[in-house]
């Protein structure tokens, strides 16, 4: 089977729908998965254009992603796609919905260029993300329900931080106190609802809240207009691991309830006075009978109003009559636990029946302590089991009612439902300790656990895992696929977890494993186990991914006794594993630290040099072989007042990203110097500068280069760009595009160090390169083999490329390369790199005449 048929078969067997159009928008590819999705056979559509594929997908004609690659349209991109992205290589991706196919999909369209850098074909691949969209909608519904509870609560709710500053209130709070939202946010809660002259009581309750974690009280607070209202205040702190984040206060306006209660008490007092009068004056009994009857009716009416007010607060009232040993509840409590429970009356039987077994002793002890005078009130949180065996959290609060002799005869209190508060606390605690994507412990929990291990002088090992080449997976297959892959990766780690192994997601594609084991052989054995666990391919959406990991391992306390020190060393070890070829692990050693420190010192030196402009440019002449005249110069970067060579600091600059600002400095300095030489009457020769791969693929490079050339009014042909062979290792089409843009700008392009890298003659046939610079190693190897060297130069000339020989240090090398046909030579035979002020001395020299002498 030839290669073309094999590729056609692969495309047909891929599970993802794939189609392609040519530059005229006509369909040239329609695979089997697309036939299954659309019910349209390829024979019906191949060769058709005019948005035929769009009608099949959406029921009407409009540009698809493939069409947008050929002809961008910002309005279509904005209206028809979500998460639309356009990349530097011309590819696009986005998400859309087909009402015709009832199908949400993510798709990516990629251009295929010809040798001239023009688009010949656009290939589009899509994937069904309907389930993801469904999940997002379900999540939005859950969030909306949570917001509805807060917004629609009849009670006023104010949320505040640990400084008691309000950051959110609901509409009921604004209605109760008469403020606008803007007047509340950022204000101290006590300042808002209590005048300064009455602040002491409110401050005491605030302090009590931050001491006890919860407050339930009835007090007078004041509206914006200064009107007093009676409110029941229930406040609870929000904590995570004993760290106070803030809290919220719930305000129930009970002004009317208190008013009814006061009227009831006033009526009772009047009744007592009336009875005393009846006893002292029997003759007035009949005259006062009607008045007593009236008061009795008022008493009953107020009692009913009081019960209605209690029921409206969604609380339950309880009382224990001590001398009788019976327990009573408000009528609505029967709806929760059932009538049979309430009829038992014995407090201990009721507690045994409805209180969770873990909370029974706690409640009984709280009652006992209060009756013994050890506490001022009854307050505890308990779980109650309802008649359907469901568990609810309640705050039980109460106090004693004393008789005239000062003896407690009755315990009276309320049960407040705090189930939702408890659920929210548990959810907040879970979110604070777990990674939301993978369900593994997060970075915060990692620091807590490891800090505890170190504080207790325990020994173990820490593994820092980084998924190899995960960025490429995300870039090619999308973040949705990448996230699913991270979940599968985390599942493998979860399967290893036990009491001595804890897994964490540190962030991105980095994970941590804490191994409670100190013996080196067991640590190494576990590391091998982790590597082997990922040998089996992971399948997501019918696509197989062969994941590998690089690991850095440190032992504690052997390698360090602080979290930061251990993490730095684990990262160093992991970096060395990556550098050594990936899919392996390294245990940290001291040499790694020395190498790391050396790298950091050079990095700091480079940062300082950038800040203080401590770089220096030297210039080495490139000589025309036949005439011996200087044809151009190469700018070489050095550190001023430092003997560290570029072979040491350039790789570190490349790795840390400092090469980008350093490269911009070089471009600007070279262009500026060319301008100075031109104004000073010096011969204007082209100057070559070296670009690393990271600079070459910098999206801002060409615009910056054009800006600097325009600023100093320098002809672009006086600037040459030298690149190395490793830029051709990947991104072929992007590389051609960048080279063509540089050529269009007017600069020359040279391929440096030819013979040390990939050395493939194939890419020379389609890359727009002006010069080839033969590396010294290649020259030294074949200079005596005249046939190979001569043939190579003839071949390069046949590709219309000039040839420069580097590293010419001996007169014999010069003569040999001249005979072989090398157009230019460069090396110490002619001149070492010199400072800018010495350039004028060498540009007018004729090295041919000097060498002939």
N, C-alpha and C positions, 0 to 999 in steps of 0.2 A: 504494500500500500504506500503510495507516495505521500509526501508531506502535506500537500494541499488537500487530498481526500481525507487524510487523518484529521486535519483541523476542521473540515466540514463535518465529519462524524462527531467530533468533540462538541462542536457548537450545537448540533442536533440533539445530543444527549444531555446537555446542560439543563438543569431543572428551572433556570430562570429564563423568562421570556426575553428574546434577543432579536432585534432587527437592525438593518443598516440601510442608509440611503446614500446615493452618490452626491456629488457636488451640485447636481441639478435637482435634488430632492426626490429622485426616483428610487423606489424600493429595490434593493439588490440582495437582501438577505431576510429570511423569515423562518425562524427555527420552529421545531416541533412544539416546544413549550408555549410559544405564542399562538400556534394553531389551536392547541387545547384551550387556551384562555379565551381567544376571540371567536373560535369555531369557524375561522376563515383559513382555507388552505393556501399554501404559498403559491400554487399555480394561479390562483385568482388575483394575486396582488403584485407579483414580481414584474418589474419594469414600469409600474404605474407611479405617477407623481401627483402633483396638484393636491397634496395633503390627503391622499387616499388613506394612509395609515391613521391620520387623525380622526377621520370619520368613523373608522372601525373602532377606535378606542373610546371616543367621546360622543359620537353621534353627530358631530358637526366639524367643519373645517377650522382649524386653528393651529398655530405652530406648536410642535412638540419640542422636547429638549433637544432632539437631534437637529431640528430646523433652527433652533436658537443658537446652536454652535455655528451654523452656516451664516445666519443673519440675526445678530442680537436684537432684541426688542424689549426695552426696559418695562414698558407698560404690560406686555404679556407676561414677562417674568414676575412682575409684582402681583398681577391679578390672578394668574392661573396657577402659581406655585407657591408653596410655603417652604421655608428653609432653603431658598434658592441660593446657589453658590456658583461662582465662575472662577476657574483656576487659571494660573499663568500659562499652562500648556494648551489652553483653549477649551478644555473640557468643562462641562457644567453638570450640576446635580440639583435635585429638588424633589418635593413630594406633592402629589395631587390626587384628586378623586375622579373616578369615572362613574358618572351616574348610569351610564349605559351598561357597564359591566358590573356595577355595584362593587367597586374595587378601589381601595386606597393603595397607592404604590409609591415606593421610593425608586427613583431611576437616576442613572448617570449616562451621559452621552459623551463619547470620546472621539476626537478627530484623528484621522490617520493621514499623515502628510506624505507627499511625494519628495523626490530628491531636491526639488526646488523650494521646499518648505511650504508648498500650497496644499490645501485640504483636498484630498481625493474622495475620501469616504468618511462617514460618521456612523459609529456603532453605538447603539443604545441598549442598555441592559436594565431591567427593572426587577423589583422584588415586592411581594405582597406584604404591606405593613398594616393591614386592616386590624389585626389583633392588637397591635401597639396603639393604634388610634382608639380602639375600644377601651383599652386599659387606661389611657389618658383621660377619656371621658368619665370613666368610673371614678378615677381619682379626683377629678374636678367636682363630681357630685358629692363625694365624701367631704371634701373641703367646704363645699357650699352648705352642707348640713351643719357642720361645726360652726360656721359663721352665723347661720340662722339661729342657733341656740343662744349665741351671744347677743345678736341684734334684736331678737324678738322676746327676750326675757322681760317679764313685767317688772322685775326688780332692777334697780339701778346698779350697774357694775362699773367699777373703776379699776383699771390695771395700772400698777405702779412698779417702779424699779426699786433697788435696794436702798436708794436715797429717799424713798417715799415720793418720787416725782412721777406724776401721771404721764403715761404714754398712750392710753386708749380709754375711751368711755363709750357706753352704749346710749341709745336714744332715751331709754327710760331714766338713766342718770341725769341727762340734760333736762328732761321733762320735770323730774322731781325737784331739782335744784335751780332750774331756770337759766342755766348757762348755755352758751354756744360751745361747740367742740373746740374752736380756736382758743376760747377763754380758759379751757381746762388743760389742754396738752402742754406739758412742760411746767405745770404748777405743782407745788407741794399740796398733797391731798388735804392735810389739816388746815392749811392756809385758806383753802377754797371754801370749806364748809363750816369753819368755826372762827368767830371774831377773835382778835388778838387778846382781848380782855378775858376770854373764856378758854384760852388755849390749853391750860394746864391739864384738865381732864382728858382732852383729846390726845395730848402728847403722852400721857401715862398709858393710854390704851395702845398707842402706837408702839411704845416701848414694850408693853406686854406682848404684843403681836410678835415682835422680833425676838422676844425671849422664849415664848411658849410655842410659836408657830401658828397659833389660831386664836381668834377672839370672837366671842359671841356676846353682844351686849345690846342693851336698849338705851338710847341716849337722845338728847336734843341736839340737832344740828340746824344750820341756818341756810336759807336759800340766798340767791344772788341779791334779792331785794331786802335781805335781813330778817325775813319772817322765820320764826322758829317752827320746826317740825319735829315730830317724834319718829325716830327710825330704829328699826332693828338692824344692827350692824353685824355681819358675819364676814370676818376677814381671815384669809389663809395665805401663808407664805408659799412661794414656789421655790423649791430647793432641788439641787442636783448634787448628790454626794455631800450633804451638809453645807454646801455652798449656796448662800441665799442669792437668788436671781432677782427677786422682787415678790410681788403678791397681788392679790386682788381683793377688793372689798365689795360686798353685796349689801345694798341698802334697800330695806323694805319700809315703805311709808306706813307706819302704824298709828298715825295721829288719831284717826277715827276710832281705832280699837282702844287706845288709851283713854280717849274721851268717854267711850262707853263704860270702861272699867271705873273711871273716876265717878261717873254718874251712878254706877252700881254701888260703889262704896259710900257715896253721899246718901243714897237712898237707904242703905242698911243702917247708917247712923241715925237717920231720921226715924226709921222703924224702931230702933232701940229706944230713942227718946219718947216715941209715941207709946211704946209698951210700958215704959216707966210711968208715964202719965196715967195710963189705964190702971196700973197697979195702985197708984197713989190716989187716984180719983175715980172710983168705980162708977160715980154718977155720970161721968162723961163718956163711959164705954160705948153706949149706943150712938152718941153723936160722932164719935171718932171711928166707928166701924167702917163707914163708907170710905173714909180717908185711908184706913189701913188696907182695905181691899184694893184701893187705887195704887198704893205703893207696892203691894204684892204683884199686881199685874205689870207694873213698871219693872219690878225685879225680874220677873219671868221673861219679859221682853228683852231686857238688857242681857240676860243670860243667853238667850238665843242668838242675839247679835254677837256676843263674845265668841260663841261656838262657830258662827259663820266666819268671823274674822280669823279664828285659828285655822279652820279648814282652808281658807283662801291662801294662807302662807305655805301650804304644802308641807306642813310639819305634823308631828304627832305629840300629844300631851300625855304624860304619865305621872302617876303619883303612887306612893307607897304609904299606907296608913300603918304606922309603926306598931301601935298597941294591938291592932287587929291582925297584923301580919298579912295584909292583903294588898294586891297591886291592881290599879285601875288604869285604863287607857281612854283616850278620846275615841269616839265612835268610829272615826275613819280608819283607825288602826286595824280594825277587824277586816277591812278590805285587803290589807296587806298579808296578815298572818292567818286569817280565818277566825270565825266566831268561837270555835271550840277551845282555842288557845286562851282567849281572853276570859272565858268562863272559869278557868282553873283558879285564878286569883292569887294563888301562892306564888310569891316572887321567885323563889328558887326553882319551882317547877317550870314556870314560864321561861326563865333564863335558860334552863336546861333544854327546853324545847325549841326556842327560836334563835338563841345566840350561838354563833359559831364556836365550836369546841375550843379553839385557840384563844378566844376572847372572853370566855365565861369567867375564869378566875380573875382576869384583869378588871371586869366590871364589878364583880363582888368585892374585890379589894378596894376599888374606888369608893363604893358605897360605905364600906366599913371604915375607911380612913376618915371620910367626912363625918360619920356619926360619932367617931372618936375625937373629933375636933382637930385632926391633923391637917386638914385642908379647909379652905374657905368656901369651896364649891365643888360640885361633882362635874368632872369634865373628862371624857375619854372617847376614843373612836372605836367602834365595834362593828362587827358584821352580823346582820340579821338575815335569817333564812325565811323566805316567804312561803306561802302555802303551796307554791309551785316548785319549791326546792331551789329557787334562784337566790343568789347571795347579793345583798345590798349593804353598802357602807353607810353608817349613821354616826353623827356626832351626838353623844348623849351628854346633856348638860342639865344641871338642876341644883336646887338649894332646899334647905329645910324651912318649914313654917312652924313658928314657936307659939305656945299658948301664953297666957298671961303670966305664968310663973317662969317663962323663959325656957321651957323644955320643948325640944323638937318633937312634934307629934306627927308630922307628915313630911315626906320628901316629895318635892314637886319639881317637874322639869319638862324638857322637850327633847324630841328626837328629830334631828335635821338631816335630810338625805344629802350625803356628800359622795355618792357613788360616782357621779360624773367627774367630780374633782379628783377622786382617786384614780379613775381611768386615765384622766389627762396627765396626772403625775407619773403614772406608770409608762404612758406613751412618751412623755417628755424624757423620762429616764432612759428608755430604750433608744430614742433618737440620739441622746447625748453619748451613748456608749457604743453604738453600732453604726456601721457604714450602711447607708440607705440602699445602695445598689446590690451589694453582695451579701449583706446580713452578717458579715464578720465583725469582730470588734474593731473599733476605729482607733485613730492615732491617740486620742485622749485616754481611752481605756488602756491602750498599750503603755503609756507613760505611767498610769496609775499602778498597773500590775508589776511592771519592771521596777518601778520605784520601791514598791513593797518588797520585792525579791532582794534588791540591793540593801534596803534598810535592815532586813533580817539576816544579812550575811549569807544568803543562799548562793549556791553555785549553779551555773548552767551555761547555755549557749544561745546566741541570738543570730538568726538567719535573715539577711536582707535579700529578697528575691525581686528581680526585675525581668519582665517578659521580654524576650529578645525580639527586636524589630516590630514591636506592637504598633508603633506610629504608622508604619507602612500598611498594616492591616486596617487601621482606622481610615487612613487616607484613601485606600483602594475600595474597601467594602463598606465604609460608612460607620458612623458612631453607634448606630442602632445595633449593627452586627458586632461592633467592638464591645459594647456593653454586655451583650449576651455572652460573648466569649469570656469576658471577665467573670460573669456569674458561673460559667462552667469551670473556669479555672479555680474560683473560690470553692466550688463544690468538691473538687479534688482535695483541696487543703482541709476542708471540713471533715472529710472521711478519715483524715489522719489524726484528728484532734482526740485527745484523751486527757486524763487528769495531769499528765506531765507534758503535754504538747498543746500550745495555744496559738491560734492563727489570727492575724490582723491584716486589714487593708490599710496601708500607710498613705496611699494617695495615688491617683493615676493608675499606672500598671506596676506599682511597687507594693509588695506584700512583706509581712514580717512573720516569722515563726519563733516563738519562745520555747526552747527545749530545756526542761528541768533535768539536765544530765550533765555531769562534769567529766566523765571519762572520754578521752579523745577518740578511742576506737568506736564508741557508741555514737559520738557526734558525727564522725565520718560515715558510719553506716547509715545514719538517718539522712545525711546529705545525699548519698547514693540513692536512697529510697525515694527522695523527692525528685531527683532527676529522672529516675525510671518511671515515676508515676505519670510523666507527661510524654512517654514514648508512644502511647496509643493516641491516634489522631482524634481530635475533638470535632464533632459534626454539628454545625449550626445551619439551619435552613438548607440542608442538603449539600452544604459546602464543607469540605474537610480542611481543618487547620492543624498543622503540625507545630504545636507550641513547644518552645524550649525556654529555659530560664538560665540566667546567670545569677550566682549567689555569692554574697560575701558573708563570712562567718566570723564572729568574735565570741570569745569566752569571758564570762565574768565570774569573779572579779579579776581574773588573770590579765585581761586586756584593758580593763578600766573599771572604775567603780561609780561612774556617773552616766546617766542616759545619753547626754550629748557626746561624751567622749566615745562611748560604745557605738553610737550611730555614725559618727565621723569615721571611725575605723572600719565599721562594716561597709560603709559606702566606698572607702578606699579599696577594700578587698573585692567588692563587687565590680568596681571600675576595672580592676586588674583582670577579673574573670572575663569581662566584656572584651577588653583589649587583647586577651590571649586567644580569642576565637569564639566566645559565647558558649552556651550549653555546657557550663562547668561551674565548679565552685572553687573558691580560694579561701583559706583560713588566713586571717590577718597575721602579718609578722612585722618586725621592726624595720626591715628593708623597705617595705611598702610605705611606712610612715616617712622614712627618709626621702624616698622618691616623691611622695606627695608634698612634703615640705619644700623640696627643691622646686617642684612645679608651682606651688603657691608663691614662693619667693620670686620666681620669674614673672608670674602673673602680676604680682604687686609691683614689680619693677616696670612692667609694661604699662600698667595703669598710671604709675607715677610719671613715666616718660611721656605718655599722652597728655597728661595734665600740664607738665612743665615744658612740653615740646623738646624733649631730650633725645629725639631721633635725629639721625644724620643720614644724608644721601651721598653715596659715592658714585662715580661714573666711570665705566670701563668702555674703551673704544671697540667698535666692531669694524674691522678693516676689509676693504674690498681686495680680494685675492690677487687679481691681475694688476691693478694699479698701485696697490700699497697705500691708498688714501683711506682716511677714516670716513666711513659711509654713515655711521649712526653711533649712538651711545646706548648703553644699558644702565639704568638707575638701580643701584643696589642699596638695600636698607641696612643700617647699622645702628647700634645704641651708642650715643655719645658718651664718652668717658667710661666705657665699659667694654671689656673684651669678650663678652658672651656673644658667640656667633649666631647668625640667622638660622643655621641648621638646628639650633637648640631652642631659640625663642619663637620662631615662626610656627612650628607645630603646636606649641602651647597657645599662641595667639589664635590659631585656627580652631583649636578645641574649645576655647573659652568664648569665642565670638569676638574677641578684641581685634581680630584681623579686619573686621569691617571698618571701624573708625580709623585704624592704622592705615588701611588701604586708601581711605578717602584722603588722609593726610598726605600720603605719597602722591596720589593723583594731583592734588592741588599744588604741592611743592614742585613737582616736575613741570606742570603746565606753567606755573608762575616763573620758574627758572628759564624755560624756553622763551617766555615773553621778555625777561630781563636781558637774555643774551641777544635777542633780536633788536631790542631798543639800544643795546650797547654796541651794535655793529658787528657782533660775533657771528660767524657762520651758523646758519640755522640748520642743524642736523636733527633728524628724527631721534627721539628718545624712547627706549623700550622700558616698560614696567611689567612686573610679574603679577599675575592674578591667581590667587588660590581658588580651589573649587567653591569654597563658601562665598568668596567675593563674586565669582563668576555668576552664581545663581542668585545673587542678591537682586531683588526686584527693583531696587532704587539705583542700581549701578549706572545704567546707561543715561538716565535722566541727570544724575549728578555729574557724570562725565561731560555731558553736553553743556550743562550750566557753567562748569568751570572753564571749559574751552571758550564759551561765549564771553564770560566775565573778563578773561585775559586776552581775548581777541587772538587766539592761537589757531592756526590752520590745523584741523583734525589729522591731516596726513603726517604731521610732525609727531604724532603720538602712536606708538606701537604697543600692542598688548601681547604679552607672552603667557600662554597657558600650557599646562602639562597634560600628558596623555590620560591621566586618571579622570578628567572631566568627561571623557567619552564612555566611562564604565556603565553609565545608566542615563536615563532621560534623553534618549537620542533626539527626539523631535524638539524637545525644549532647548537642547544644546544648539541644534541647527538654527532655531528661531533666534536665539541670543546672538550667535555669530553673525547672522544676516543683519540684525539690527545694528551691531557694531560696524559692520561693513558699510551699511547705509549711512552711518554717522560720519564715515570717512577715515576711520582709523585702520591701521594695518594690524594683521594678526599673525603671530608666530607660534609654532608648536615647539615648546622648550623641552629639553632633556629627552629627546627622542632616542629610544633604545633602552630606557630604564624601566618603562612601565609596561603597558599592554602591547605596544609595538605591533599593532595590527595595521597592515597596509590597506585593509578594506575601508576603514572609515576615512582614509585620506582621499578616497575617490569622490566623496560627496560632501566633505567638510570644506567651507570657504576659507582656506588657509593660504597665506602669502609666502611664509618662510618655514623651513624645518631646521631646527637647531640640533645637530648631532651631539649627543652627550659625550663627554670625555671618555667614559668607560667604553662606549661603542667604538670611538675612534681608536683607543689604545688596543682594543681586542682585534680589530680587523685592518689596522693600518698596513700591516705586512701582507695581508691577503688582498692583493690588488684587484682580483676579479670581483670579490664580494663588494668591496667599497666602491669600485667603479660602477658596478651594476646597480648598486643602491642609489648612487647619485644620478645616474642616467634615468632610472625609474622615476625619481622625484622630479627631475627636470621634465620628464614626459608628462607629469601631472601639473606642469606650469608652476612649480614651486621653486623658490630660491633656497639654497642650502648654506647654512652657517655651521662651521665646525668649532665647537667649544673646546677649551682646555689645551690650546696650542701653546706649548712651553719651549719646544726645541725647534731649531731651524729646519731640521730634517722633517719634523711633522708638517711644518708650513709648506715645504717643497713637495712632500708627498700628497698633501690635500690639494695643492694647486694643480698638480698633475692629474689628480682624480676628478677635477672639475668643480670643487667646492667654490661657491660664489664669494663667500665671506669667511673670515677666520677671526677668532677671538681668544685671547689668553694672555698669560704673563709674559710671553715672548715680546709682546707689543707694549703692554702697560698693565700695571696693577690698577685696581679701582682707585680713583683720585677724587679729591674734594673739588667742589664747583669752581673755586678760584684757580685751580690748576688746569681746568678743561681747555682754556684758550691756548695753553702751551702745546697741547697734543692734537687738537682738531685739524691744524694745518700741516701736520707732519706727514712726510711720505715715507712710510715704513718700508716700501719696496726698495727705495734707494738706499736706506740705512742698512737693510739686510744684505743687499748686494755688495756693500763695502766689506 
